[in-house]
Amino acid sequence: MTITMKDIAEIVGVSESTVSRAINNKEGVGQETRKEILKVAKKNNFQPNRLAQNLAKQETNVIGLLLPDIASLFYSDVARGVQDYATSQGYQVIVCNTDDDKEQEVNYMNWLQSNKVAGMIFLGGGLVNNQIVKLGLTDYPIVLANRLVEEVPLPSVIIDDTIGALKATEHLLDKGHDRIALLLGPNNSWQAQNRLQGYKRALKNRDIEYDQDLVIHKSWSREGGYQGFLELMELEEPPRAIFAADELMAAGVVEAIKLGGYFIPQDIAVVGFDDTVVTSVIDPPLTTVTRPMYELGERSAKKLLNLINEEEIKEEIEILESELIIREST
């Protein structure tokens, strides 16, 4: 059973405020009374409620991290970067999973503010809502991690997916493929749009005409990749190279290729996007774009703590680049 200041006060026979002053080493408590209070606290392994103390002081050493899907390997790696840096600086992190729901996100924002959280990081793949914009226009410390805002510039750390997609497409072009399919998530996803831009830029740089039939929009999932491959194989001239712009989609593509009796890369070359435990178990080893997920979290946390501590921020918006890891699938 957890002991409280009220319990200690009853045991010693003093007021709760006296217990609070003794534990927090403040004046107004006799030496013998202080000794007795601390003895009882130690004996019962008393742990002060730091959050309540911070609320009373109108400050906390806690930051909030709002993300759309805690089960995502991408978001979990970013969260690890945030947590490691924040902890190293004496801060704790409250992680709020919004399920990509704007109303839920606003509810978390309000709750975090009411609990005097020192600042917030908004992680995700879409545009920020109006409430975040309004918050950003105040002095309250916030940082956007891989999120966009159209109205005003807010402190941000962003991974350039366009360059990653450019590198992936150029690699397949270098391998002699001039008919490259692209599998993407929903058309209204800004991440999908950025990766499409990189793909188009690579084709344009090589004077290759863009073919809409080779671009398939599905869900960001293994099933989406599987179904996308089947649609591509129905084309009059199926592609012999596929850029699956998501790790789960890439896994679905590889599965479908094997079940179809094709060989990778002899019959069809495949490039994926992201490099997590999912891509590590794909056979043959997958050529893929790797994004600095941990660094995204670490840089975002550092920028937020700079804001909280009113320190200078060198770059309002930081851009991180992806890299291409070449393995055996191409």
C-alpha positions in Angstrom: 0.0 0.0 0.0 1.4 3.4 -1.0 1.8 5.8 2.0 0.8 9.5 1.6 1.7 12.7 3.3 -1.7 12.5 5.0 -0.8 9.1 6.4 2.6 10.3 7.7 0.9 13.3 9.4 -1.5 11.0 11.2 1.3 8.6 12.3 3.5 11.5 13.7 0.6 13.5 14.9 1.2 16.7 13.0 -0.5 18.6 10.1 0.0 17.6 6.5 1.6 20.9 5.7 4.2 20.2 8.4 5.0 16.9 6.7 5.3 18.7 3.3 7.7 21.3 4.7 9.9 18.6 6.4 10.1 16.4 3.3 10.8 19.4 1.0 13.5 20.6 3.5 11.7 23.9 4.2 11.8 26.0 7.3 9.1 26.0 10.0 9.6 22.5 11.4 11.4 21.6 14.6 14.5 19.4 14.4 13.0 16.5 16.3 9.7 16.6 14.4 11.6 16.7 11.1 13.6 13.7 12.1 10.5 11.7 13.1 8.7 12.6 9.9 11.7 11.6 7.7 12.1 8.4 9.7 8.5 7.4 9.1 8.7 8.3 5.4 11.9 6.3 4.9 10.5 3.3 6.8 7.4 3.2 4.6 9.3 3.9 1.3 7.4 7.2 0.8 7.7 8.5 -2.8 6.6 12.2 -3.2 4.1 13.0 -6.0 6.5 15.0 -8.3 3.7 15.8 -10.7 1.6 17.3 -8.0 4.5 19.2 -6.7 5.3 20.6 -10.1 1.6 21.6 -10.6 1.8 23.6 -7.4 4.9 25.3 -8.7 3.2 25.8 -12.2 6.0 23.9 -13.9 7.0 20.3 -14.8 9.9 18.4 -16.1 7.5 16.5 -18.4 7.0 16.8 -22.1 4.2 15.3 -24.2 4.7 13.3 -27.4 1.5 12.9 -29.6 1.7 10.3 -32.3 -0.9 8.6 -34.5 0.0 4.9 -34.1 2.2 3.6 -31.3 2.2 0.1 -32.9 4.1 1.5 -35.9 7.7 0.5 -36.0 8.5 3.9 -37.5 6.8 5.9 -34.7 8.2 3.6 -32.0 11.8 4.3 -33.1 11.1 8.0 -33.2 9.6 7.8 -29.7 12.7 6.1 -28.5 14.9 8.9 -29.8 12.6 11.5 -28.0 12.7 9.6 -24.8 16.4 8.9 -24.7 17.3 12.5 -25.2 14.7 13.9 -22.9 15.7 11.5 -20.1 19.3 12.4 -20.5 18.3 16.0 -19.8 16.2 15.2 -16.7 12.8 15.2 -18.5 10.1 12.5 -18.6 7.9 11.8 -21.6 4.2 11.2 -21.7 3.3 9.3 -24.9 -0.2 10.0 -26.3 -1.6 7.7 -29.0 -4.2 9.6 -31.1 -5.1 6.9 -33.6 -4.8 9.6 -36.2 -8.0 11.2 -34.9 -8.0 15.0 -34.7 -10.5 15.2 -31.9 -8.5 12.8 -29.8 -5.4 14.8 -30.6 -7.1 18.0 -29.3 -8.3 16.3 -26.2 -4.7 15.2 -25.4 -3.4 18.7 -26.1 -5.9 20.1 -23.6 -5.1 17.5 -21.0 -1.4 18.0 -21.3 -1.7 21.7 -21.0 -4.0 21.4 -18.0 -1.3 19.3 -16.3 1.3 21.9 -16.9 3.4 19.8 -19.3 6.4 21.9 -20.3 6.0 21.4 -24.0 4.8 19.0 -26.8 6.1 17.2 -29.9 3.5 16.5 -32.6 4.6 13.4 -34.6 2.8 12.2 -37.6 2.4 12.2 -41.4 -0.3 14.8 -42.1 -1.1 18.5 -41.8 -1.5 19.9 -38.3 -4.9 20.9 -37.1 -6.0 24.5 -36.3 -5.6 24.0 -32.6 -1.9 23.2 -33.0 -1.5 26.3 -35.2 -3.1 28.5 -32.5 -0.9 26.9 -29.9 2.2 27.5 -32.0 1.3 31.2 -32.2 1.6 31.5 -28.5 4.8 31.3 -26.4 4.0 27.6 -25.5 6.9 25.4 -26.7 5.9 22.9 -29.5 7.8 21.1 -32.2 6.5 19.4 -35.3 8.2 16.0 -36.1 7.6 15.0 -39.7 4.4 17.0 -39.9 3.5 20.0 -42.1 1.9 23.3 -41.4 0.7 25.6 -44.2 -0.3 28.8 -42.3 2.7 29.7 -40.3 6.3 28.4 -39.9 6.6 26.4 -36.7 9.8 24.7 -35.2 10.0 21.5 -37.2 12.2 18.5 -37.9 11.3 16.7 -41.2 12.6 13.7 -43.1 12.8 14.4 -46.9 10.9 11.5 -48.4 11.1 13.0 -51.8 14.9 12.5 -51.9 14.5 9.0 -50.6 12.1 8.1 -53.4 14.4 9.8 -56.0 17.3 7.6 -54.9 15.2 4.4 -55.0 13.9 5.1 -58.5 17.4 6.1 -59.8 18.8 2.9 -58.5 16.3 0.8 -60.5 17.0 3.0 -63.5 20.7 2.4 -63.1 20.0 -1.3 -63.1 18.6 -0.9 -66.7 14.9 -0.7 -65.8 12.9 1.9 -67.7 9.4 0.6 -66.8 9.2 0.9 -63.0 6.0 0.6 -61.0 5.3 2.5 -57.9 3.1 1.3 -55.1 1.9 4.0 -52.7 -0.5 4.6 -49.9 -3.7 6.7 -50.2 -3.6 9.5 -52.7 -4.5 12.1 -50.0 -1.4 11.2 -47.9 1.3 13.9 -48.1 3.9 11.2 -47.6 2.6 9.4 -50.7 2.7 12.7 -52.6 6.3 13.4 -51.6 7.4 9.9 -52.6 5.5 10.3 -55.9 7.3 13.6 -56.5 10.7 11.9 -56.0 9.7 9.1 -58.4 8.6 11.5 -61.1 11.7 13.6 -60.7 14.0 10.6 -61.3 12.1 9.7 -64.5 12.2 13.2 -65.7 15.9 13.4 -65.1 16.4 10.4 -67.5 13.8 11.7 -70.1 11.5 8.8 -69.3 7.8 9.5 -69.8 5.6 9.2 -66.7 3.0 6.4 -67.0 0.0 6.8 -64.7 -0.9 3.1 -65.1 2.3 2.1 -63.3 1.4 4.0 -60.1 -1.0 2.2 -57.8 -2.5 3.7 -54.6 -3.5 1.2 -51.9 -3.4 1.1 -48.1 -0.1 1.3 -46.3 -0.2 -2.4 -45.5 1.0 -5.8 -46.5 -2.4 -6.5 -48.1 -2.1 -3.2 -50.1 1.3 -4.4 -51.5 -0.1 -7.8 -52.4 -3.1 -6.5 -54.1 -1.1 -3.8 -55.9 1.2 -6.4 -57.4 -1.8 -8.4 -58.7 -3.1 -5.3 -60.4 0.3 -4.6 -62.0 0.4 -8.1 -63.4 -2.9 -7.5 -65.2 -1.3 -4.8 -67.3 -0.7 -5.5 -71.0 3.0 -5.0 -70.3 3.7 -5.8 -66.6 6.7 -4.0 -65.1 9.9 -5.8 -64.2 10.8 -3.5 -61.4 8.7 -2.3 -58.5 9.3 0.5 -56.0 7.0 -0.3 -53.0 7.1 3.0 -51.0 6.4 1.4 -47.6 8.0 -1.5 -45.8 4.7 -3.4 -45.2 3.7 -2.9 -48.9 7.1 -4.3 -49.9 6.6 -7.4 -47.8 3.2 -7.9 -49.5 4.9 -7.5 -53.0 7.6 -10.0 -52.2 5.0 -12.5 -51.0 2.9 -12.1 -54.1 5.9 -12.4 -56.4 6.9 -15.7 -54.8 3.4 -17.1 -54.8 3.2 -16.2 -58.5 6.2 -18.3 -59.3 8.5 -15.4 -60.1 12.1 -14.9 -58.9 13.6 -11.8 -57.2 15.5 -10.0 -58.8 15.8 -12.2 -61.9 12.2 -11.8 -62.9 11.2 -8.7 -60.9 13.4 -6.3 -59.0 12.0 -4.8 -55.8 12.9 -1.7 -53.7 11.2 -0.9 -50.4 11.0 2.0 -48.1 12.1 2.0 -44.4 14.4 -0.5 -42.8 13.1 -2.1 -39.6 12.6 -5.6 -38.3 10.0 -6.2 -41.1 12.6 -5.7 -43.9 15.2 -7.7 -42.0 13.3 -10.9 -42.4 12.4 -10.5 -46.1 14.2 -13.0 -48.4 16.1 -12.1 -50.5 17.4 -9.2 -48.4 15.6 -6.1 -49.5 17.1 -3.1 -51.1 15.4 -0.2 -49.3 15.4 3.4 -48.3 16.3 3.9 -44.7 15.1 7.0 -42.8 16.8 8.4 -39.7 13.9 7.7 -37.4 15.8 7.7 -34.1 17.6 10.9 -35.1 14.2 12.5 -35.9 13.1 11.9 -32.4 16.3 13.0 -30.8 16.5 16.2 -32.9 12.9 17.0 -32.1 13.4 16.6 -28.4 16.5 18.7 -28.4 14.7 21.5 -30.3 11.8 21.4 -27.8 14.1 21.6 -24.8 15.9 24.5 -26.3 12.5 26.3 -26.6 11.5 25.3 -23.0 14.8 26.7 -21.7 14.6 29.7 -23.9 17.8 28.9 -25.7 18.7 29.9 -29.3 17.5 27.6 -32.1 19.9 27.7 -35.0 17.4 26.2 -37.5 13.7 26.8 -37.3 13.1 23.9 -39.7 15.6 21.0 -39.9 15.6 18.6 -42.9 17.0 15.1 -42.5 17.8 13.0 -45.5 17.2 9.3 -46.2 19.7 6.8 -47.5 19.5 3.9 -49.9 20.7 0.5 -48.7 21.5 -1.8 -51.6 21.0 -5.5 -50.9 20.0 -8.5 -53.1 16.4 -7.7 -54.2 17.6 -5.6 -57.2 
